[in-house]
Amino acid sequence: MNAVSLEKVSKSFGSVRAVDGLSVWVPAGCIYGFLGPNGAGKTTTIRMIMDIIRPDSGTIEVLGGYSAERAKNRIGYMPEERGLYRKMTVRKVLAYFGAIKGLKDDELARAVPQWLQRVDLANWADKKVEELSRGMHQKLQFAVTVINNPELVILDEPFSGLDPLNQDLLKEIILQMRKEGKTIIFSTHVMHEAEKLCDCILLINKGKVILDDRLRMIRSQHSSQVIRVELQGDTSFVETMPMVESVKSDGGLLEITLANGDTQRFIRELVQRANVISFEIKVPSLHEIFVKLVGADDAEDS
Amino acid sequence: MKYLLSWSEQTMQKILKIAHREYIETVKTKAFIIGLLMTPVIIGAIVIINGYVSQSISGPRPPRRIEVADLSKELSDEIEASFDEYNESHSEKQILLQELHADENAGEAAKEKVRNGRLDAYFVLDKDSIEGAGRIISYTSGSKMSDLDLVSTVENVLNRAVVNRRCRLSDVSRELLDKLRRRVPVERVDISLASDEKQRRQGEQIIKAMVPFFFMFLMFMGIFANGQQMLTSIIEEKSSRIIEVLLSAVSPFQLMTGKILGVAAVGLTVMSLWGAAAYATANWQGLDVRVPVKLLLCFAVYYVLGFLLFSSILAAIGSVCNTIKEAQSMMMPISFLFILPIMAWPLFVEQPDSALVTAASFFPFLTPMIMILRISSSSDVPLFEILATMAVLALSVLAVMWVTARVFRTGILMYGKKPGLREIIRWLRYT
């Protein structure tokens, strides 16, 4: 079952086509990374999922319904532009957002202290928001996002501006939610965050999908032809092997680029000819894939 | 159907929660409490200072200096007697008759004294003023308010002298004259309201005449001052980036409606408190001011509708602006429409049923204030007209909200450059 599905969704602002015929299916229960360079259409897509802006064409289905407006109580959304009422107390802000997300009084009485505890703000409950430090403000912002125990969590650039401690806290919350069977969508242009967390990713550029898959499949499809090995004894024979394109020496470590992708056969041959101490097929980082694909896409356009 | 019901129930709940927060958080602010208390204090201060000033006008003032030329040459005794009589009965407002000339030889010198301030006024009584059409001519320098009072007093005194002279010439005795001159005492009674026609003091009539103005002023403050509140609140949420966090839970329409209702409730609270305070003060001062229930009901309906109209426009303006300053320049023309009745209010009170005023009542921006003036100043505005203006106003509220909700929806997420009118019109077509 899909938590969110978009079918041929387009949106223009004036003459700028922000999202162009986007079709996306986000399976329930996974962590879904929404990647792309700045201005790729990530925020516009997320706002359309949240029914904050309406698409020019195409259909969007969220948690089994055609309008996020009805489902908003079951969604936790943290926008990229985020802030809180500065003059209200921490407890009241949390309770207010809980209330407008449909929590009843008795549910609020349970959820508010529980989340204050979870993000370590229990001692600040009766302080005004303006008295909080930036880091605490960010923690309160997560608590506001998930106070309604949502089935679907959408985070727009959640890591931007977070200190490392809060990044870890947020990751922990995200992983905990997946364990509870919830769906998490987040957008980012920081690839290593997505790499560590996501089950699936969607890579968009200029409002179009350029990559949409399970992360492991993406990696294997884009597996590079690079192998790192540490061998005992003389290594000069490696350059003469037929499959090898080039060799770079880095201390005792060799970085070998193969002419074709059959790494398994290469290992077999290597073992027959030398004593292998360590061996690694270098997996491309998402960052490399991103730069390669977006770069190619941009080059194609220009 | 059940789904639809639960959805509309959810919408209502969200709107009420937003209204509730808006109300509580506004009422708690220092600015609100200061405004609530200071406005009556300022109005009270104005009334007291006004009273003090008018008292000092009727109180003692330094003696005024005048000269008179009597060209008839036969009135000097009467004139002097007349001034003595006046000064005796007005010990705090003496008029010093410095010279009484019998011809106009000293005229130029006297006028010169008036010009350089050594004399307050110079009067010439024409030759044939006793029998013929002679006039009293007064010369003053610069038109000061205090001179008007002096001139009319001296004219009365001189007239009295002339009349006394005429009486003597016609052999009418002084006693007979006083008897003939005796004024009939007056008493003013208003029978429009009370079945028990009781006497009213003049002060009460002035207060009663002020009631329509008071109601209109209350309406103006309620709509206008609270509208500003609305603008401030939206721009604050926008500049502190709370808007989109709110939109994660509610729709733009729910947000806008909730805010408008919350601020409207703040307005009703303020006006009830001010109204009650004014009523209590009037009663405490022993003034019997009656406010019919019909007037209060009409006031509530016109206020709520007028506020919805004004504040939903302000909501749209607030949504496309980033600072209060930007917003204020955009609201100028709309503000003017609401201020218009304040400037023209005597017209509406004096001719509450004229064709012009009736027509103006149907113009939605003017309806609340004009109608409340009309209803509170004359009790016979037809019920049909009241209902019809309410209906027109309600329809225009719906139309305006339809437009502003669309502007709000798009504008609320725009930061940076303020969109032009053409771009806003494009939003209306596309959203």
Interface residues (C-beta under 8 A of the other chain):
Chain A: R47 M50 D51 I52 I53 R54 D56 E69 R70 K72 N73 I75 G76 Y77 M78 P79 E80 E81 R82 G83 L84 Y85 R86 K87 M88 Y96 F97 A99 I100 K101 G102 Q141 V144 T145
Chain B: W7 Q10 Q13 K14 K17 I18 R21 E25 T29 S240 R241 I242 I243 E244 V245 L246 L247 S248 A249 V250 S251 P252 R409 T410 L413 Y415 Y430 T431
